[in-house]
Amino acid sequence: MFKIRNIVCSLICAFGFALVFSAAGVSGKTSASETTVAVSSLPSTCFTICFRSPEYYLSNPKRIVRLPVLIWGENYNTPTSDPSSVYFALRGPGLYGSYSPIKFFNQQFVAAQLSLANAGGDGSPTAFSALKGELSCYGLPASPVTLSNGTVLSSQSTLGDLFAEARDAILEKRTVDFEALGKIFEKLHMDVVLSYCP
């Protein structure tokens, strides 16, 4: 099963790279106001981790690692491990009122941070390797996403790039980017095969 998944992931990575390469060959230009976040070459393998949904963590509270996570509007926008804050963030738009991009972003980003923590956290070899992997390893994104600061997240951007942009969006108070970032994090756990979830 592991070999099959590696083959599938490698094909996805190669396909994602071909798309970006072709697009660059046609235009060869980038707007001065935009910064494309991408690696210069394709990794030989796709090292991915298991991303679980917010609903999964709400149903399996024992999987909520007691490590600090970053939540917009909590603890002066610094990491917190307060169980109540984490729980309310995971509840998302369905809690206390209608949908909002902020609630949606917090829900998806907190779930992603918990998944990274369950893989060992930022400093572990597993998470370190995964953060260096391209989003194409997860089949993301379907098309480049341009953020308000001019950064473009493409299939060649790394998982680390995505997490960094989410953290920066909170620290720089770029709430206008929450919807787009939340949707990318949401898609990370939508395909458990590509996410290597057992």
VOGU-3710 file (C-alpha; in Angstrom, 3 decimals, decimal comma):
1> mfkirnivcs> 0,000/0,000/0,000  2,867/2,375/0,875  4,510/1,820/-2,524  1,227/2,394/-4,343  0,629/5,649/-2,500  4,169/6,841/-3,245  3,670/6,098/-6,940  0,325/7,923/-7,015  1,772/10,897/-5,146  4,812/11,036/-7,436
11> licafgfalv> 2,556/11,103/-10,467  0,531/13,930/-8,942  3,689/15,878/-8,166  4,967/15,377/-11,693  1,638/16,393/-13,201  1,465/19,512/-11,031  4,993/20,458/-12,052  4,227/20,017/-15,736  1,272/22,391/-15,474  3,299/25,114/-13,770
21> fsaagvsgkt> 6,227/24,669/-16,152  4,001/24,976/-19,206  2,311/28,094/-17,861  5,675/29,705/-17,149  6,894/28,832/-20,616  3,958/30,594/-22,238  4,021/33,851/-20,307  7,428/33,966/-18,648  6,325/37,084/-16,763  5,322/37,898/-13,214
31> sasettvavs> 3,653/41,071/-12,021  6,000/43,341/-10,057  3,435/43,462/-7,247  3,289/39,683/-6,928  5,658/37,222/-5,298  5,358/33,607/-6,351  6,114/31,246/-3,493  7,534/28,145/-5,147  10,569/25,912/-4,948  13,069/25,847/-7,797
41> slpstcftic> 12,940/22,110/-8,407  10,595/19,189/-7,870  11,327/16,925/-4,888  12,099/13,328/-5,789  9,374/12,058/-3,457  6,275/13,443/-1,823  6,476/13,200/1,959  3,020/13,897/3,364  1,344/13,692/6,756  -2,213/12,941/7,825
51> frspeyylsn> -4,472/15,999/7,952  -7,669/15,480/9,927  -10,836/17,561/9,784  -12,087/19,841/12,582  -14,986/17,413/13,052  -12,529/14,574/13,627  -10,861/16,418/16,500  -14,195/17,378/18,017  -15,194/13,706/17,951  -11,771/12,528/19,185
61> pkrivrlpvl> -10,705/15,020/21,857  -7,850/12,746/22,964  -6,176/13,532/19,631  -6,047/17,240/20,484  -2,392/17,652/21,404  -1,791/20,118/24,225  0,651/22,244/22,244  0,215/25,985/21,542  -1,720/26,859/18,371  -2,261/30,211/16,739
71> iwgenyntpt> -5,880/31,424/16,673  -7,019/34,784/15,331  -8,399/36,944/18,134  -7,152/34,718/20,953  -4,367/35,484/23,435  -3,519/38,732/21,618  -2,842/36,731/18,445  -0,089/34,693/20,073  -0,100/30,869/20,397  -2,369/29,408/23,057
81> sdpssvyfal> -2,989/25,924/24,429  -6,187/26,877/26,254  -8,618/23,950/25,679  -11,693/26,186/25,514  -10,151/28,440/22,841  -9,118/25,437/20,752  -12,554/23,836/21,109  -14,470/26,972/20,111  -12,169/27,501/17,129  -12,777/23,936/15,941
91> rgpglygsys> -16,538/24,462/16,167  -16,140/27,142/13,503  -18,996/28,987/11,740  -21,639/26,701/13,200  -21,192/28,143/16,667  -22,976/31,272/17,911  -24,182/32,866/14,719  -23,797/32,777/10,974  -20,830/32,021/8,752  -17,822/34,318/8,788
101> pikffnqqfv> -14,418/34,016/7,043  -12,667/34,506/10,395  -14,473/31,583/12,066  -13,916/29,421/8,987  -10,196/30,246/8,845  -9,683/29,623/12,564  -11,494/26,290/12,297  -9,414/25,016/9,386  -6,063/26,437/10,507  -6,388/25,090/14,051
111> aaqlslanag> -7,213/21,609/12,695  -4,164/21,818/10,415  -1,918/22,872/13,311  -3,202/19,968/15,409  -2,476/17,567/12,539  1,061/18,918/12,280  1,441/18,547/16,048  0,238/14,940/15,843  2,986/14,340/13,284  5,529/15,450/15,882
121> gdgsptafsa> 5,367/19,227/15,667  7,498/21,749/13,774  10,794/20,372/15,094  10,243/16,679/14,378  11,922/15,011/11,357  8,515/13,902/10,059  6,929/17,350/10,181  10,132/18,988/8,937  10,148/16,804/5,825  6,421/17,348/5,249
131> lkgelscygl> 6,748/21,133/5,479  9,369/21,025/2,723  6,999/19,081/0,448  5,010/20,787/-2,286  1,268/21,376/-2,154  1,065/19,371/-5,388  1,704/16,285/-3,244  -1,810/16,852/-1,858  -3,248/17,795/-5,256  -3,367/21,499/-4,271
141> paspvtlsng> -4,211/24,096/-5,260  -6,246/23,549/-8,418  -5,213/27,024/-9,584  -2,804/29,628/-8,129  -4,172/31,701/-5,243  -3,066/35,332/-4,970  -3,100/36,866/-1,499  -3,510/40,541/-0,651  0,223/40,949/-0,009  0,961/39,836/-3,577
151> tvlssqstlg> 2,110/36,334/-2,642  0,950/33,602/-5,005  0,438/30,119/-3,586  0,770/27,573/-6,377  1,075/23,808/-6,655  4,850/24,237/-6,326  4,581/26,199/-3,085  5,497/24,144/-0,057  3,355/23,137/2,880  5,676/25,324/4,935
161> dlfaeardai> 4,857/28,284/2,687  1,143/27,768/3,350  1,597/27,642/7,131  3,879/30,679/7,035  1,351/32,716/5,057  -1,420/31,766/7,488  0,674/32,848/10,454  1,680/36,083/8,720  -1,944/36,816/7,808  -2,825/36,683/11,515
171> lekrtvdfea> 0,155/38,728/12,690  -0,304/41,298/9,915  -4,082/41,347/10,429  -4,787/40,460/6,794  -8,281/39,148/7,442  -9,097/39,619/3,745  -6,966/36,518/3,051  -8,666/34,277/5,617  -11,267/32,887/3,216  -8,738/31,826/0,572
181> lgkifeklhm> -6,301/30,356/3,099  -9,086/28,550/4,929  -10,235/26,860/1,725  -6,735/25,519/1,024  -6,439/24,126/4,567  -9,917/22,630/4,219  -8,885/20,731/1,087  -5,858/19,266/2,865  -8,088/16,926/4,879  -10,715/16,296/2,204
191> dvvlsycp> -8,702/13,506/0,529  -7,480/11,131/3,244  -5,652/8,977/0,668  -3,339/11,797/-0,420  -2,986/12,852/3,210  -1,829/9,326/4,138  -4,482/8,972/6,821  -4,899/5,380/8,036
//
